[in-house]
Amino acid sequence: MSYIADDIICDAPAGRIEGAAAYRDFMAPFVQILAGAELIAAFGDEHTAVAMYDTETVPVKSAPAAECVTVDGGQVTRSRFIFDRAPFEAARRETG
Amino acid sequence: MSYIADDIICDAPAGRIEGAAAYRDFMAPFVQILAGAELIAAFGDEHTAVAMYDTETVPVKSAPAAECVTVDGGQVTRSRFIFDRAPFEAARRETG
């Protein structure tokens, strides 16, 4: 978490997450269901990086995601996170 | 459509789209509901480009999307498209 700014702002499908503690709480459940990830593409410059990858998770076998991070002073101050929640919602409905 | 390869393969949230005609049929309804777009980031090299942008659509006010395209011989042969279908499904449920 040392590369995450204390005042990080992250826009994710479910809404805005503000602050490193909230960011950690947001990421923790995802890391727990993560079974693997394959990088599709990654580019960036000194301030901004964009990555697209396909994740394999316990409930959803292929869940592609994209992330755009802004780095300032060696820390991520801004993150935008895009993935499709629909298959996760469908899996949740199926398992009850 | 001249920059779209006849045999384009596009992976979108709802599944794989194969061929320029199917790709056009996939994009057409989206273009119709598109009210605006703001670029978040775009990077690439001679073969691959990744863009993230926030779109404003008629049913969903903020619908961020990411796209990764592979270019071969001046045409897009491969596209990966990520966005969250959940708010579109919610809007559809609301309007019936």
N, CA and C atoms of all chains as a GROMACS GRO file, in nm:
protein
  576
    1MET      N    1   0.083  -0.121   0.000
    1MET     CA    2   0.000   0.000   0.000
    1MET      C    3   0.087   0.127   0.000
    2SER      N    4   0.220   0.112   0.005
    2SER     CA    5   0.307   0.230   0.017
    2SER      C    6   0.302   0.318  -0.108
    3TYR      N    7   0.260   0.260  -0.219
    3TYR     CA    8   0.252   0.340  -0.342
    3TYR      C    9   0.113   0.402  -0.363
    4ILE      N   10   0.026   0.384  -0.267
    4ILE     CA   11  -0.109   0.444  -0.273
    4ILE      C   12  -0.111   0.571  -0.188
    5ALA      N   13  -0.145   0.683  -0.249
    5ALA     CA   14  -0.150   0.809  -0.175
    5ALA      C   15  -0.261   0.804  -0.069
    6ASP      N   16  -0.237   0.867   0.043
    6ASP     CA   17  -0.336   0.869   0.151
    6ASP      C   18  -0.470   0.925   0.104
    7ASP      N   19  -0.462   1.021   0.010
    7ASP     CA   20  -0.584   1.086  -0.037
    7ASP      C   21  -0.623   1.040  -0.178
    8ILE      N   22  -0.592   0.915  -0.210
    8ILE     CA   23  -0.627   0.860  -0.342
    8ILE      C   24  -0.777   0.875  -0.368
    9ILE      N   25  -0.807   0.908  -0.493
    9ILE     CA   26  -0.947   0.908  -0.540
    9ILE      C   27  -0.957   0.801  -0.647
   10CYS      N   28  -1.047   0.708  -0.628
   10CYS     CA   29  -1.064   0.598  -0.722
   10CYS      C   30  -1.209   0.593  -0.768
   11ASP      N   31  -1.229   0.603  -0.899
   11ASP     CA   32  -1.363   0.588  -0.954
   11ASP      C   33  -1.379   0.446  -1.004
   12ALA      N   34  -1.467   0.372  -0.942
   12ALA     CA   35  -1.491   0.233  -0.976
   12ALA      C   36  -1.637   0.219  -1.019
   13PRO      N   37  -1.674   0.103  -1.078
   13PRO     CA   38  -1.813   0.088  -1.125
   13PRO      C   39  -1.918   0.121  -1.018
   14ALA      N   40  -1.893   0.085  -0.894
   14ALA     CA   41  -1.994   0.108  -0.790
   14ALA      C   42  -1.991   0.250  -0.735
   15GLY      N   43  -1.894   0.332  -0.776
   15GLY     CA   44  -1.890   0.469  -0.729
   15GLY      C   45  -1.750   0.512  -0.690
   16ARG      N   46  -1.742   0.627  -0.628
   16ARG     CA   47  -1.612   0.686  -0.593
   16ARG      C   48  -1.564   0.637  -0.456
   17ILE      N   49  -1.437   0.605  -0.450
   17ILE     CA   50  -1.372   0.562  -0.327
   17ILE      C   51  -1.269   0.668  -0.293
   18GLU      N   52  -1.271   0.719  -0.172
   18GLU     CA   53  -1.178   0.825  -0.133
   18GLU      C   54  -1.094   0.784  -0.014
   19GLY      N   55  -0.963   0.792  -0.032
   19GLY     CA   56  -0.871   0.763   0.077
   19GLY      C   57  -0.816   0.622   0.071
   20ALA      N   58  -0.693   0.606   0.122
   20ALA     CA   59  -0.623   0.478   0.113
   20ALA      C   60  -0.695   0.367   0.189
   21ALA      N   61  -0.755   0.399   0.302
   21ALA     CA   62  -0.823   0.295   0.380
   21ALA      C   63  -0.944   0.241   0.304
   22ALA      N   64  -1.022   0.332   0.246
   22ALA     CA   65  -1.139   0.289   0.169
   22ALA      C   66  -1.096   0.212   0.044
   23TYR      N   67  -0.984   0.254  -0.014
   23TYR     CA   68  -0.931   0.186  -0.133
   23TYR      C   69  -0.892   0.042  -0.098
   24ARG      N   70  -0.827   0.026   0.017
   24ARG     CA   71  -0.786  -0.108   0.060
   24ARG      C   72  -0.911  -0.194   0.084
   25ASP      N   73  -1.012  -0.137   0.147
   25ASP     CA   74  -1.136  -0.211   0.173
   25ASP      C   75  -1.206  -0.250   0.043
   26PHE      N   76  -1.190  -0.165  -0.059
   26PHE     CA   77  -1.249  -0.193  -0.190
   26PHE      C   78  -1.173  -0.307  -0.260
   27MET      N   79  -1.041  -0.305  -0.252
   27MET     CA   80  -0.961  -0.404  -0.325
   27MET      C   81  -0.957  -0.540  -0.256
   28ALA      N   82  -0.964  -0.543  -0.125
   28ALA     CA   83  -0.944  -0.667  -0.050
   28ALA      C   84  -1.037  -0.781  -0.094
   29PRO      N   85  -1.169  -0.758  -0.106
   29PRO     CA   86  -1.256  -0.869  -0.147
   29PRO      C   87  -1.225  -0.918  -0.288
   30PHE      N   88  -1.181  -0.824  -0.376
   30PHE     CA   89  -1.148  -0.863  -0.513
   30PHE      C   90  -1.024  -0.952  -0.515
   31VAL      N   91  -0.925  -0.915  -0.437
   31VAL     CA   92  -0.801  -0.994  -0.431
   31VAL      C   93  -0.832  -1.136  -0.381
   32GLN      N   94  -0.930  -1.146  -0.291
   32GLN     CA   95  -0.964  -1.278  -0.236
   32GLN      C   96  -1.027  -1.372  -0.340
   33ILE      N   97  -1.100  -1.317  -0.437
   33ILE     CA   98  -1.163  -1.403  -0.538
   33ILE      C   99  -1.079  -1.414  -0.664
   34LEU      N  100  -0.964  -1.345  -0.667
   34LEU     CA  101  -0.879  -1.344  -0.786
   34LEU      C  102  -0.802  -1.475  -0.800
   35ALA      N  103  -0.821  -1.542  -0.914
   35ALA     CA  104  -0.751  -1.669  -0.936
   35ALA      C  105  -0.634  -1.651  -1.033
   36GLY      N  106  -0.637  -1.545  -1.115
   36GLY     CA  107  -0.528  -1.522  -1.209
   36GLY      C  108  -0.557  -1.400  -1.293
   37ALA      N  109  -0.454  -1.352  -1.362
   37ALA     CA  110  -0.472  -1.236  -1.447
   37ALA      C  111  -0.374  -1.244  -1.564
   38GLU      N  112  -0.421  -1.202  -1.680
   38GLU     CA  113  -0.336  -1.202  -1.799
   38GLU      C  114  -0.339  -1.061  -1.858
   39LEU      N  115  -0.221  -1.006  -1.874
   39LEU     CA  116  -0.212  -0.869  -1.925
   39LEU      C  117  -0.248  -0.865  -2.074
   40ILE      N  118  -0.335  -0.773  -2.111
   40ILE     CA  119  -0.371  -0.753  -2.252
   40ILE      C  120  -0.285  -0.640  -2.310
   41ALA      N  121  -0.276  -0.530  -2.240
   41ALA     CA  122  -0.193  -0.417  -2.286
   41ALA      C  123  -0.166  -0.323  -2.169
   42ALA      N  124  -0.051  -0.259  -2.175
   42ALA     CA  125  -0.016  -0.160  -2.073
   42ALA      C  126   0.070  -0.053  -2.136
   43PHE      N  127   0.033   0.072  -2.112
   43PHE     CA  128   0.107   0.186  -2.166
   43PHE      C  129   0.111   0.294  -2.060
   44GLY      N  130   0.201   0.386  -2.078
   44GLY     CA  131   0.201   0.498  -1.984
   44GLY      C  132   0.314   0.594  -2.010
   45ASP      N  133   0.310   0.702  -1.935
   45ASP     CA  134   0.420   0.797  -1.937
   45ASP      C  135   0.456   0.828  -1.791
   46GLU      N  136   0.522   0.937  -1.766
   46GLU     CA  137   0.570   0.961  -1.629
   46GLU      C  138   0.457   0.992  -1.530
   47HIS      N  139   0.339   1.023  -1.582
   47HIS     CA  140   0.230   1.062  -1.491
   47HIS      C  141   0.109   0.969  -1.494
   48THR      N  142   0.090   0.902  -1.606
   48THR     CA  143  -0.035   0.827  -1.627
   48THR      C  144  -0.002   0.689  -1.683
   49ALA      N  145  -0.074   0.590  -1.635
   49ALA     CA  146  -0.059   0.455  -1.691
   49ALA      C  147  -0.197   0.396  -1.713
   50VAL      N  148  -0.208   0.323  -1.823
   50VAL     CA  149  -0.333   0.253  -1.853
   50VAL      C  150  -0.300   0.106  -1.874
   51ALA      N  151  -0.374   0.020  -1.811
   51ALA     CA  152  -0.355  -0.123  -1.829
   51ALA      C  153  -0.488  -0.189  -1.853
   52MET      N  154  -0.487  -0.286  -1.942
   52MET     CA  155  -0.605  -0.370  -1.962
   52MET      C  156  -0.561  -0.514  -1.940
   53TYR      N  157  -0.641  -0.588  -1.868
   53TYR     CA  158  -0.604  -0.726  -1.838
   53TYR      C  159  -0.732  -0.808  -1.824
   54ASP      N  160  -0.714  -0.937  -1.842
   54ASP     CA  161  -0.826  -1.028  -1.823
   54ASP      C  162  -0.804  -1.099  -1.691
   55THR      N  163  -0.899  -1.090  -1.602
   55THR     CA  164  -0.883  -1.158  -1.475
   55THR      C  165  -0.969  -1.284  -1.473
   56GLU      N  166  -0.918  -1.385  -1.405
   56GLU     CA  167  -0.998  -1.504  -1.377
   56GLU      C  168  -1.033  -1.497  -1.228
   57THR      N  169  -1.161  -1.502  -1.200
   57THR     CA  170  -1.204  -1.494  -1.060
   57THR      C  171  -1.285  -1.618  -1.027
   58VAL      N  172  -1.307  -1.639  -0.898
   58VAL     CA  173  -1.383  -1.757  -0.855
   58VAL      C  174  -1.525  -1.753  -0.914
   59PRO      N  175  -1.600  -1.642  -0.902
   59PRO     CA  176  -1.736  -1.646  -0.957
   59PRO      C  177  -1.744  -1.628  -1.109
   60VAL      N  178  -1.648  -1.555  -1.169
   60VAL     CA  179  -1.654  -1.524  -1.312
   60VAL      C  180  -1.521  -1.563  -1.377
   61LYS      N  181  -1.529  -1.653  -1.474
   61LYS     CA  182  -1.407  -1.712  -1.530
   61LYS      C  183  -1.325  -1.611  -1.610
   62SER      N  184  -1.392  -1.524  -1.685
   62SER     CA  185  -1.321  -1.420  -1.760
   62SER      C  186  -1.384  -1.285  -1.730
   63ALA      N  187  -1.310  -1.203  -1.659
   63ALA     CA  188  -1.361  -1.071  -1.620
   63ALA      C  189  -1.257  -0.966  -1.658
   64PRO      N  190  -1.262  -0.920  -1.783
   64PRO     CA  191  -1.165  -0.819  -1.826
   64PRO      C  192  -1.183  -0.689  -1.750
   65ALA      N  193  -1.073  -0.621  -1.729
   65ALA     CA  194  -1.077  -0.494  -1.656
   65ALA      C  195  -0.976  -0.398  -1.716
   66ALA      N  196  -1.001  -0.272  -1.695
   66ALA     CA  197  -0.906  -0.168  -1.736
   66ALA      C  198  -0.888  -0.072  -1.621
   67GLU      N  199  -0.766  -0.022  -1.611
   67GLU     CA  200  -0.734   0.068  -1.501
   67GLU      C  201  -0.648   0.181  -1.556
   68CYS      N  202  -0.678   0.299  -1.512
   68CYS     CA  203  -0.597   0.416  -1.546
   68CYS      C  204  -0.554   0.480  -1.415
   69VAL      N  205  -0.424   0.490  -1.394
   69VAL     CA  206  -0.375   0.549  -1.270
   69VAL      C  207  -0.292   0.673  -1.300
   70THR      N  208  -0.305   0.770  -1.211
   70THR     CA  209  -0.225   0.891  -1.217
   70THR      C  210  -0.126   0.887  -1.102
   71VAL      N  211   0.000   0.910  -1.134
   71VAL     CA  212   0.106   0.902  -1.034
   71VAL      C  213   0.160   1.041  -1.009
   72ASP      N  214   0.174   1.073  -0.881
   72ASP     CA  215   0.227   1.203  -0.843
   72ASP      C  216   0.320   1.182  -0.724
   73GLY      N  217   0.443   1.222  -0.738
   73GLY     CA  218   0.539   1.205  -0.629
   73GLY      C  219   0.560   1.059  -0.593
   74GLY      N  220   0.552   0.971  -0.693
   74GLY     CA  221   0.577   0.829  -0.668
   74GLY      C  222   0.459   0.754  -0.609
   75GLN      N  223   0.346   0.821  -0.597
   75GLN     CA  224   0.228   0.754  -0.542
   75GLN      C  225   0.108   0.770  -0.634
   76VAL      N  226   0.021   0.672  -0.629
   76VAL     CA  227  -0.102   0.676  -0.709
   76VAL      C  228  -0.202   0.768  -0.638
   77THR      N  229  -0.235   0.877  -0.705
   77THR     CA  230  -0.328   0.974  -0.646
   77THR      C  231  -0.469   0.960  -0.703
   78ARG      N  232  -0.478   0.895  -0.822
   78ARG     CA  233  -0.605   0.889  -0.892
   78ARG      C  234  -0.609   0.756  -0.964
   79SER      N  235  -0.720   0.690  -0.955
   79SER     CA  236  -0.737   0.562  -1.023
   79SER      C  237  -0.876   0.555  -1.081
   80ARG      N  238  -0.883   0.505  -1.201
   80ARG     CA  239  -1.013   0.478  -1.262
   80ARG      C  240  -1.013   0.331  -1.300
   81PHE      N  241  -1.120   0.266  -1.265
   81PHE     CA  242  -1.125   0.122  -1.272
   81PHE      C  243  -1.254   0.085  -1.345
   82ILE      N  244  -1.242   0.011  -1.454
   82ILE     CA  245  -1.360  -0.026  -1.533
   82ILE      C  246  -1.368  -0.178  -1.546
   83PHE      N  247  -1.479  -0.233  -1.512
   83PHE     CA  248  -1.508  -0.373  -1.544
   83PHE      C  249  -1.659  -0.387  -1.550
   84ASP      N  250  -1.702  -0.500  -1.602
   84ASP     CA  251  -1.845  -0.524  -1.619
   84ASP      C  252  -1.897  -0.596  -1.494
   85ARG      N  253  -1.985  -0.528  -1.420
   85ARG     CA  254  -2.040  -0.591  -1.300
   85ARG      C  255  -2.147  -0.696  -1.332
   86ALA      N  256  -2.199  -0.693  -1.455
   86ALA     CA  257  -2.315  -0.779  -1.488
   86ALA      C  258  -2.289  -0.927  -1.460
   87PRO      N  259  -2.176  -0.986  -1.502
   87PRO     CA  260  -2.158  -1.130  -1.474
   87PRO      C  261  -2.140  -1.160  -1.326
   88PHE      N  262  -2.087  -1.064  -1.250
   88PHE     CA  263  -2.075  -1.084  -1.105
   88PHE      C  264  -2.213  -1.083  -1.039
   89GLU      N  265  -2.299  -0.991  -1.086
   89GLU     CA  266  -2.435  -0.986  -1.032
   89GLU      C  267  -2.511  -1.113  -1.068
   90ALA      N  268  -2.489  -1.163  -1.191
   90ALA     CA  269  -2.556  -1.287  -1.234
   90ALA      C  270  -2.509  -1.404  -1.149
   91ALA      N  271  -2.378  -1.410  -1.122
   91ALA     CA  272  -2.324  -1.520  -1.040
   91ALA      C  273  -2.380  -1.514  -0.899
   92ARG      N  274  -2.396  -1.392  -0.846
   92ARG     CA  275  -2.450  -1.376  -0.711
   92ARG      C  276  -2.596  -1.421  -0.706
   93ARG      N  277  -2.670  -1.387  -0.811
   93ARG     CA  278  -2.811  -1.431  -0.815
   93ARG      C  279  -2.820  -1.584  -0.818
   94GLU      N  280  -2.727  -1.646  -0.892
   94GLU     CA  281  -2.732  -1.792  -0.906
   94GLU      C  282  -2.700  -1.864  -0.775
   95THR      N  283  -2.601  -1.809  -0.703
   95THR     CA  284  -2.559  -1.876  -0.580
   95THR      C  285  -2.644  -1.831  -0.461
   96GLY      N  286  -2.724  -1.729  -0.481
   96GLY     CA  287  -2.820  -1.686  -0.380
   96GLY      C  288  -2.763  -1.591  -0.277
   97MET      N  289  -1.616   0.299  -4.178
   97MET     CA  290  -1.587   0.156  -4.154
   97MET      C  291  -1.464   0.110  -4.232
   98SER      N  292  -1.400   0.200  -4.308
   98SER     CA  293  -1.288   0.158  -4.393
   98SER      C  294  -1.166   0.114  -4.312
   99TYR      N  295  -1.160   0.157  -4.186
   99TYR     CA  296  -1.047   0.117  -4.103
   99TYR      C  297  -1.076  -0.009  -4.022
  100ILE      N  298  -1.191  -0.068  -4.043
  100ILE     CA  299  -1.226  -0.192  -3.974
  100ILE      C  300  -1.202  -0.310  -4.067
  101ALA      N  301  -1.120  -0.403  -4.023
  101ALA     CA  302  -1.091  -0.520  -4.105
  101ALA      C  303  -1.216  -0.606  -4.123
  102ASP      N  304  -1.230  -0.666  -4.241
  102ASP     CA  305  -1.348  -0.750  -4.268
  102ASP      C  306  -1.361  -0.862  -4.165
  103ASP      N  307  -1.247  -0.912  -4.118
  103ASP     CA  308  -1.250  -1.024  -4.024
  103ASP      C  309  -1.218  -0.981  -3.881
  104ILE      N  310  -1.257  -0.858  -3.847
  104ILE     CA  311  -1.232  -0.809  -3.711
  104ILE      C  312  -1.292  -0.904  -3.606
  105ILE      N  313  -1.219  -0.919  -3.498
  105ILE     CA  314  -1.271  -0.991  -3.381
  105ILE      C  315  -1.277  -0.892  -3.267
  106CYS      N  316  -1.395  -0.876  -3.210
  106CYS     CA  317  -1.415  -0.781  -3.102
  106CYS      C  318  -1.473  -0.853  -2.980
  107ASP      N  319  -1.403  -0.844  -2.868
  107ASP     CA  320  -1.456  -0.900  -2.744
  107ASP      C  321  -1.520  -0.788  -2.663
  108ALA      N  322  -1.649  -0.797  -2.646
  108ALA     CA  323  -1.727  -0.696  -2.575
  108ALA      C  324  -1.792  -0.763  -2.454
  109PRO      N  325  -1.848  -0.683  -2.361
  109PRO     CA  326  -1.908  -0.744  -2.241
  109PRO      C  327  -2.009  -0.854  -2.272
  110ALA      N  328  -2.087  -0.838  -2.377
  110ALA     CA  329  -2.190  -0.939  -2.406
  110ALA      C  330  -2.136  -1.059  -2.482
  111GLY      N  331  -2.010  -1.055  -2.523
  111GLY     CA  332  -1.954  -1.169  -2.594
  111GLY      C  333  -1.870  -1.129  -2.713
  112ARG      N  334  -1.832  -1.227  -2.792
  112ARG     CA  335  -1.745  -1.204  -2.907
  112ARG      C  336  -1.825  -1.167  -3.031
  113ILE      N  337  -1.775  -1.067  -3.102
  113ILE     CA  338  -1.836  -1.022  -3.228
  113ILE      C  339  -1.734  -1.050  -3.338
  114GLU      N  340  -1.777  -1.117  -3.444
  114GLU     CA  341  -1.684  -1.153  -3.550
  114GLU      C  342  -1.729  -1.097  -3.683
  115GLY      N  343  -1.640  -1.021  -3.747
  115GLY     CA  344  -1.668  -0.968  -3.879
  115GLY      C  345  -1.717  -0.825  -3.874
  116ALA      N  346  -1.687  -0.750  -3.982
  116ALA     CA  347  -1.717  -0.607  -3.988
  116ALA      C  348  -1.868  -0.580  -3.981
  117ALA      N  349  -1.948  -0.665  -4.043
  117ALA     CA  350  -2.094  -0.642  -4.044
  117ALA      C  351  -2.149  -0.656  -3.902
  118ALA      N  352  -2.107  -0.759  -3.830
  118ALA     CA  353  -2.153  -0.779  -3.692
  118ALA      C  354  -2.102  -0.666  -3.603
  119TYR      N  355  -1.980  -0.620  -3.629
  119TYR     CA  356  -1.924  -0.510  -3.551
  119TYR      C  357  -2.006  -0.383  -3.571
  120ARG      N  358  -2.045  -0.357  -3.695
  120ARG     CA  359  -2.127  -0.238  -3.723
  120ARG      C  360  -2.262  -0.250  -3.652
  121ASP      N  361  -2.322  -0.368  -3.657
  121ASP     CA  362  -2.450  -0.390  -3.589
  121ASP      C  363  -2.437  -0.373  -3.437
  122PHE      N  364  -2.320  -0.406  -3.385
  122PHE     CA  365  -2.294  -0.391  -3.241
  122PHE      C  366  -2.278  -0.244  -3.204
  123MET      N  367  -2.207  -0.167  -3.288
  123MET     CA  368  -2.178  -0.029  -3.256
  123MET      C  369  -2.297   0.065  -3.282
  124ALA      N  370  -2.379   0.033  -3.380
  124ALA     CA  371  -2.485   0.125  -3.424
  124ALA      C  372  -2.578   0.169  -3.310
  125PRO      N  373  -2.631   0.075  -3.229
  125PRO     CA  374  -2.723   0.119  -3.123
  125PRO      C  375  -2.653   0.206  -3.019
  126PHE      N  376  -2.524   0.178  -2.996
  126PHE     CA  377  -2.450   0.258  -2.899
  126PHE      C  378  -2.431   0.400  -2.950
  127VAL      N  379  -2.397   0.413  -3.077
  127VAL     CA  380  -2.379   0.547  -3.135
  127VAL      C  381  -2.508   0.627  -3.125
  128GLN      N  382  -2.621   0.558  -3.138
  128GLN     CA  383  -2.750   0.628  -3.132
  128GLN      C  384  -2.781   0.687  -2.995
  129ILE      N  385  -2.734   0.621  -2.888
  129ILE     CA  386  -2.763   0.673  -2.754
  129ILE      C  387  -2.649   0.759  -2.700
  130LEU      N  388  -2.541   0.774  -2.778
  130LEU     CA  389  -2.424   0.849  -2.734
  130LEU      C  390  -2.450   0.999  -2.740
  131ALA      N  391  -2.435   1.064  -2.624
  131ALA     CA  392  -2.457   1.209  -2.619
  131ALA      C  393  -2.324   1.285  -2.615
  132GLY      N  394  -2.218   1.220  -2.572
  132GLY     CA  395  -2.089   1.287  -2.564
  132GLY      C  396  -1.984   1.194  -2.508
  133ALA      N  397  -1.859   1.232  -2.523
  133ALA     CA  398  -1.750   1.150  -2.471
  133ALA      C  399  -1.634   1.241  -2.433
  134GLU      N  400  -1.569   1.204  -2.323
  134GLU     CA  401  -1.453   1.281  -2.278
  134GLU      C  402  -1.336   1.184  -2.261
  135LEU      N  403  -1.228   1.212  -2.327
  135LEU     CA  404  -1.113   1.123  -2.321
  135LEU      C  405  -1.047   1.131  -2.184
  136ILE      N  406  -1.018   1.016  -2.125
  136ILE     CA  407  -0.946   1.010  -1.998
  136ILE      C  408  -0.798   0.987  -2.026
  137ALA      N  409  -0.767   0.891  -2.112
  137ALA     CA  410  -0.627   0.863  -2.147
  137ALA      C  411  -0.623   0.782  -2.275
  138ALA      N  412  -0.516   0.802  -2.352
  138ALA     CA  413  -0.497   0.722  -2.474
  138ALA      C  414  -0.348   0.705  -2.496
  139PHE      N  415  -0.310   0.581  -2.520
  139PHE     CA  416  -0.170   0.548  -2.546
  139PHE      C  417  -0.164   0.443  -2.655
  140GLY      N  418  -0.049   0.430  -2.715
  140GLY     CA  419  -0.036   0.324  -2.813
  140GLY      C  420   0.100   0.321  -2.879
  141ASP      N  421   0.120   0.219  -2.958
  141ASP     CA  422   0.238   0.211  -3.042
  141ASP      C  423   0.191   0.177  -3.184
  142GLU      N  424   0.279   0.127  -3.267
  142GLU     CA  425   0.241   0.106  -3.408
  142GLU      C  426   0.138  -0.006  -3.427
  143HIS      N  427   0.121  -0.090  -3.325
  143HIS     CA  428   0.032  -0.205  -3.341
  143HIS      C  429  -0.090  -0.204  -3.247
  144THR      N  430  -0.076  -0.139  -3.135
  144THR     CA  431  -0.178  -0.150  -3.030
  144THR      C  432  -0.210  -0.012  -2.975
  145ALA      N  433  -0.336   0.012  -2.950
  145ALA     CA  434  -0.375   0.137  -2.884
  145ALA      C  435  -0.476   0.106  -2.775
  146VAL      N  436  -0.463   0.179  -2.666
  146VAL     CA  437  -0.558   0.166  -2.555
  146VAL      C  438  -0.613   0.304  -2.525
  147ALA      N  439  -0.743   0.313  -2.514
  147ALA     CA  440  -0.806   0.441  -2.479
  147ALA      C  441  -0.907   0.417  -2.368
  148MET      N  442  -0.913   0.512  -2.277
  148MET     CA  443  -1.017   0.512  -2.175
  148MET      C  444  -1.090   0.645  -2.186
  149TYR      N  445  -1.221   0.638  -2.182
  149TYR     CA  446  -1.300   0.761  -2.196
  149TYR      C  447  -1.429   0.746  -2.116
  150ASP      N  448  -1.483   0.861  -2.084
  150ASP     CA  449  -1.612   0.861  -2.015
  150ASP      C  450  -1.716   0.901  -2.118
  151THR      N  451  -1.817   0.818  -2.133
  151THR     CA  452  -1.922   0.852  -2.229
  151THR      C  453  -2.046   0.898  -2.154
  152GLU      N  454  -2.115   0.993  -2.214
  152GLU     CA  455  -2.247   1.031  -2.165
  152GLU      C  456  -2.347   0.972  -2.262
  153THR      N  457  -2.440   0.894  -2.210
  153THR     CA  458  -2.539   0.832  -2.298
  153THR      C  459  -2.678   0.874  -2.251
  154VAL      N  460  -2.776   0.848  -2.334
  154VAL     CA  461  -2.914   0.885  -2.298
  154VAL      C  462  -2.959   0.812  -2.171
  155PRO      N  463  -2.941   0.678  -2.162
  155PRO     CA  464  -2.990   0.613  -2.039
  155PRO      C  465  -2.897   0.627  -1.919
  156VAL      N  466  -2.765   0.640  -1.943
  156VAL     CA  467  -2.667   0.643  -1.833
  156VAL      C  468  -2.578   0.766  -1.850
  157LYS      N  469  -2.581   0.853  -1.749
  157LYS     CA  470  -2.514   0.982  -1.762
  157LYS      C  471  -2.362   0.970  -1.770
  158SER      N  472  -2.305   0.880  -1.690
  158SER     CA  473  -2.159   0.859  -1.695
  158SER      C  474  -2.133   0.710  -1.711
  159ALA      N  475  -2.083   0.674  -1.828
  159ALA     CA  476  -2.057   0.533  -1.859
  159ALA      C  477  -1.914   0.522  -1.910
  160PRO      N  478  -1.817   0.509  -1.819
  160PRO     CA  479  -1.677   0.499  -1.863
  160PRO      C  480  -1.654   0.369  -1.940
  161ALA      N  481  -1.565   0.377  -2.036
  161ALA     CA  482  -1.534   0.260  -2.120
  161ALA      C  483  -1.386   0.260  -2.151
  162ALA      N  484  -1.335   0.142  -2.180
  162ALA     CA  485  -1.197   0.128  -2.225
  162ALA      C  486  -1.196   0.039  -2.347
  163GLU      N  487  -1.105   0.070  -2.436
  163GLU     CA  488  -1.096  -0.004  -2.561
  163GLU      C  489  -0.949  -0.030  -2.591
  164CYS      N  490  -0.920  -0.149  -2.635
  164CYS     CA  491  -0.785  -0.183  -2.680
  164CYS      C  492  -0.797  -0.236  -2.822
  165VAL      N  493  -0.731  -0.171  -2.914
  165VAL     CA  494  -0.740  -0.215  -3.054
  165VAL      C  495  -0.602  -0.256  -3.106
  166THR      N  496  -0.603  -0.357  -3.190
  166THR     CA  497  -0.482  -0.402  -3.259
  166THR      C  498  -0.496  -0.365  -3.405
  167VAL      N  499  -0.393  -0.301  -3.457
  167VAL     CA  500  -0.397  -0.253  -3.595
  167VAL      C  501  -0.297  -0.335  -3.677
  168ASP      N  502  -0.344  -0.378  -3.792
  168ASP     CA  503  -0.259  -0.456  -3.881
  168ASP      C  504  -0.288  -0.410  -4.024
  169GLY      N  505  -0.188  -0.366  -4.094
  169GLY     CA  506  -0.206  -0.319  -4.231
  169GLY      C  507  -0.303  -0.202  -4.239
  170GLY      N  508  -0.302  -0.116  -4.137
  170GLY     CA  509  -0.387   0.003  -4.140
  170GLY      C  510  -0.531  -0.022  -4.101
  171GLN      N  511  -0.560  -0.144  -4.061
  171GLN     CA  512  -0.698  -0.174  -4.022
  171GLN      C  513  -0.703  -0.237  -3.883
  172VAL      N  514  -0.814  -0.213  -3.816
  172VAL     CA  515  -0.834  -0.272  -3.683
  172VAL      C  516  -0.877  -0.418  -3.701
  173THR      N  517  -0.792  -0.508  -3.652
  173THR     CA  518  -0.821  -0.652  -3.667
  173THR      C  519  -0.875  -0.712  -3.538
  174ARG      N  520  -0.847  -0.640  -3.426
  174ARG     CA  521  -0.883  -0.696  -3.296
  174ARG      C  522  -0.923  -0.580  -3.207
  175SER      N  523  -1.033  -0.596  -3.137
  175SER     CA  524  -1.078  -0.492  -3.046
  175SER      C  525  -1.127  -0.557  -2.918
  176ARG      N  526  -1.093  -0.496  -2.807
  176ARG     CA  527  -1.146  -0.540  -2.678
  176ARG      C  528  -1.212  -0.418  -2.615
  177PHE      N  529  -1.331  -0.439  -2.568
  177PHE     CA  530  -1.416  -0.329  -2.528
  177PHE      C  531  -1.468  -0.360  -2.388
  178ILE      N  532  -1.442  -0.272  -2.294
  178ILE     CA  533  -1.486  -0.296  -2.156
  178ILE      C  534  -1.572  -0.180  -2.107
  179PHE      N  535  -1.688  -0.212  -2.058
  179PHE     CA  536  -1.768  -0.114  -1.986
  179PHE      C  537  -1.859  -0.190  -1.891
  180ASP      N  538  -1.919  -0.118  -1.800
  180ASP     CA  539  -2.005  -0.179  -1.700
  180ASP      C  540  -2.148  -0.182  -1.752
  181ARG      N  541  -2.201  -0.302  -1.774
  181ARG     CA  542  -2.338  -0.312  -1.824
  181ARG      C  543  -2.442  -0.288  -1.715
  182ALA      N  544  -2.401  -0.295  -1.588
  182ALA     CA  545  -2.498  -0.288  -1.477
  182ALA      C  546  -2.587  -0.164  -1.483
  183PRO      N  547  -2.533  -0.042  -1.499
  183PRO     CA  548  -2.624   0.074  -1.502
  183PRO      C  549  -2.716   0.076  -1.623
  184PHE      N  550  -2.675   0.017  -1.735
  184PHE     CA  551  -2.763   0.008  -1.852
  184PHE      C  552  -2.877  -0.089  -1.825
  185GLU      N  553  -2.845  -0.200  -1.758
  185GLU     CA  554  -2.949  -0.296  -1.722
  185GLU      C  555  -3.046  -0.234  -1.622
  186ALA      N  556  -2.993  -0.157  -1.528
  186ALA     CA  557  -3.078  -0.091  -1.428
  186ALA      C  558  -3.172   0.009  -1.496
  187ALA      N  559  -3.116   0.086  -1.593
  187ALA     CA  560  -3.198   0.185  -1.665
  187ALA      C  561  -3.308   0.116  -1.746
  188ARG      N  562  -3.273   0.001  -1.803
  188ARG     CA  563  -3.372  -0.073  -1.883
  188ARG      C  564  -3.483  -0.125  -1.793
  189ARG      N  565  -3.447  -0.172  -1.675
  189ARG     CA  566  -3.550  -0.221  -1.581
  189ARG      C  567  -3.642  -0.107  -1.539
  190GLU      N  568  -3.585   0.011  -1.522
  190GLU     CA  569  -3.666   0.125  -1.476
  190GLU      C  570  -3.766   0.172  -1.582
  191THR      N  571  -3.719   0.173  -1.708
  191THR     CA  572  -3.807   0.222  -1.815
  191THR      C  573  -3.895   0.110  -1.869
  192GLY      N  574  -3.866  -0.014  -1.834
  192GLY     CA  575  -3.949  -0.129  -1.870
  192GLY      C  576  -3.925  -0.179  -2.008
   0.00000   0.00000   0.00000
